[in-house]
Amino acid sequence: MSEKRFRRIEILDFLRGLAIINMIIYHLLYSLVFVFNVELKFFSIERFYPYQQYIAWSFILLSGFSVNLSKNPIKNSLVVIGSAILVSLITYIVTPGLMIRFGILHFMGLSMLLVGITKDFLRLINPYVGIILSFSLFIFIWSNGVEALPFYDEFTRLNLFYLGFPNPTFSSSDYFPLLPWILLFLTGFFIGRLNEMNENPLGKYNINFPIVNYIGKHSLIIYLLHQVIIYISLTILKKIGII
């Protein structure tokens, strides 16, 4: 493998950094309304759903794309899975009613592991075929829900929440199961594969806004810290009567 293959692609850092900034804004608004009971008439989950989806789609596509650039995707996946477990523990202790049992970090860590293990097989698939199939299946399930799948009732009774089939007692304030989201992750993977096969055309786009790109390069640690900082900051503001 050539060193060129693992050269950092600046536009990926920029897009990831942009997604992180928007995620912080969304989580700040969410925490104000649902944790600190601040009335924000302009904010609701329904109204901000497209914004939330843009953030999630960005992270998942970029994460799938980046598996092609990783020297050790399985090791990286274990770091993300460990981080996800930490998030579950913290939310259970701090806000048990809003515990994250299987959020986007859990999903991405598991997806990175599964794609990392099957990477050699996936690379045999024509990336154009991979993009069309995975994205078409994603849109179908995303639009119609897993309820449209024939084995929905059986899997729901088994509470296979990580696959996308939670039973009625399951709850998670952030929930990204494998279905349909791993299909979007695979779309990102095949886009990355196409970029690799065409000698990295995205590498020509040297978009570098220092702060945004820095955030993109350190997205995991910022993800882990931002909710803690938001919670502490809002707690202080509430105690001094600003909110």
Residue, then its C-alpha position, 0 to 999 in steps of 0.5 A: m500500500s502506498e503512502k499516498r493512499f493514506r494522505r489526509i484529505e482536507i475536505l473530509d476534515f472540513l466536512r466533519g468539522l462542519a458537522i461537529i459544529n452543527m451537532i454542538i448547536y443542535h445538542l445545545l438547543y436540545s439540552l436547553v429544552f429537554v434537560f433544563n426546561v427552557e422554552l424555545k418556541f422555535f425549537s422542536i424535534e419535528r421542526f429541526y428533523p431535517y437539520q438533525q438528519y443532515i448532521a447524522w448523514s454527514f457523520i455516517l457517510l464520512s465515517g464509511f468513506s474513511v474506512n478506506l483510508s484507515k490503516n487499522p479500521i478494526k482497532n479504530s472501531l474498538v476505540v469508538i465502541g469503548s467511547a460509546i460505552l463510556v457515553s452510555l455510562i455517563t448518560y445513565i449516571v447524569t440523566p438516567g431518563l435520557m440514557i443513550r443505550f445505542g446512539i450514533l457512536h455505538f452504531m458507528g463503532l459496530s459498523m466500522l468493525l463489521v465493514g473492517i472485518t469484511k473489507d476485502f470482500l467488499r472491495l471486490i464489489n464494483p463501487y458503482v453497483g455498491i453505491i446504487l444498491s446500498f443507497s437504494l435500500f437505505i432510502f427504501i427502509w429509511s422512508n418506510g421504516v423497518e416495519a416494512l420488512p417481513f421479519y419485523d414482528e419476530f425480531t421485535r419480540l427478540n428485542l434486537f434493538y441494535l439491528g433496528f427492532p426494539n421492543p416497546t420497553f426499549s428507550s434511548s435518547d439517541y438511537f441509530p440502529l444498524l438498519p437502515w443506517i449501515l446501508l448509508f455507511l456502506t454508501g460512504f464506503f463505496i464512494g470512498r472506494l470509487n475515490e480511491m480507484n480514481e486516484n483520489p480526486l477529492g484530495k485536490y480540494n484543499i479546503n482548509f479553515p483552520i478552526v473547522n478542520y482542527i475540529g474535524k481532525h479531533s472529532l471523537i474527543i470533541y464529541l465525547l467532551h461537548q455534552v459534558i461542557i454543555y451540561i456543566s455550562l448550562t447548570i452554572l447559567k441556571k444556578i446564577g439565574i440566566i436561564 
